[in-house]
Amino acid sequence: MKIKRILAFLAGMLIAVSAVWITNQPEQVSASVFQKTTVPKKFRGTWYSCWGNGKVQPFKITRTEINLAGCADGKGGVYKYTKRAYNAKGSSHLLIRTKGNRMWICAPHGQTSTAYVTNSRKNLYVFVTTWPNTYSKSKSAAKRNYKADRSMSRRDKLSKLVW
């Protein structure tokens, strides 16, 4: 009788330990979830913007990298935005989706930014949180936009444009 109880107890412990072991296995993301893509040509180039102290700083967007202030770091390459890629666990890839003059930039389970490039390709508006960041192709335009961007009416107009 004692041997049956001990065997039943051990069998129960074995089932409990195996159930815990199975649930704690790390989920692996298959490589097919992420599809490499390139940034459209209209968004590429060196963009200038003023920050804090009024100094103009350059930011680059290349075919495979996005380097903008306030956006997630895109040095690991850019990938096509899909629901499966966005919901993937343990990933730090930068995902993009484009339509016309707009580009959505997001990190899985992270922040999402929206970029809008004007038809003349001279200004790039990036909405990171509640305030649009304005980038220009020229340094002088960046200084000019830095002073103009502080008004609330301009912010509201830009938010409608970007979103």
JOVENDA-V217332 format. One record per residue. N is the residue number from 0. PHI is phi as a letter, one per 40 degrees, with the letter a starting at -180 (999 if undefined). NEAR is the number of other ideal C-beta (glycine too) atoms within 10 Angstrom. Layout:
N|PHI|NEAR  N|PHI|NEAR
This chain:
0|999|5  1|c|6  2|c|7  3|c|8  4|c|9  5|c|10  6|c|10  7|c|10  8|c|10  9|c|10  10|c|10  11|c|10  12|c|10  13|c|10  14|c|10  15|c|10  16|c|10  17|c|10  18|c|10  19|c|9  20|c|9  21|c|8  22|c|7  23|c|7  24|c|7  25|c|7  26|c|7  27|c|9  28|c|17  29|c|8  30|c|7  31|c|8  32|c|17  33|b|19  34|b|12  35|c|10  36|a|17  37|b|13  38|c|21  39|d|15  40|d|9  41|c|15  42|c|21  43|c|16  44|h|15  45|c|12  46|b|26  47|b|21  48|a|23  49|c|21  50|b|14  51|f|7  52|c|5  53|g|9  54|c|11  55|c|16  56|b|14  57|c|12  58|b|19  59|b|12  60|b|25  61|b|15  62|c|12  63|b|15  64|b|16  65|b|25  66|b|15  67|b|21  68|c|13  69|g|13  70|c|21  71|c|21  72|c|12  73|b|22  74|c|10  75|c|13  76|h|15  77|b|22  78|b|19  79|c|14  80|c|20  81|b|14  82|c|8  83|c|11  84|c|19  85|c|18  86|c|12  87|c|19  88|c|10  89|g|10  90|b|19  91|b|11  92|c|20  93|c|24  94|b|25  95|b|21  96|a|14  97|b|17  98|a|7  99|g|9  100|c|18  101|b|16  102|b|24  103|c|14  104|b|26  105|a|20  106|b|18  107|d|21  108|f|12  109|b|13  110|c|12  111|b|15  112|b|22  113|b|18  114|b|27  115|b|19  116|b|23  117|c|13  118|c|8  119|c|7  120|g|13  121|c|12  122|b|18  123|b|25  124|b|21  125|b|25  126|c|20  127|c|18  128|b|9  129|b|7  130|b|14  131|c|22  132|c|24  133|b|22  134|b|26  135|b|21  136|c|15  137|b|12  138|c|14  139|c|10  140|c|16  141|c|22  142|c|16  143|c|14  144|c|19  145|c|19  146|c|10  147|c|9  148|c|17  149|c|9  150|c|10  151|c|7  152|c|7  153|c|14  154|c|15  155|c|11  156|c|12  157|c|19  158|c|15  159|c|8  160|c|15  161|c|16  162|c|10
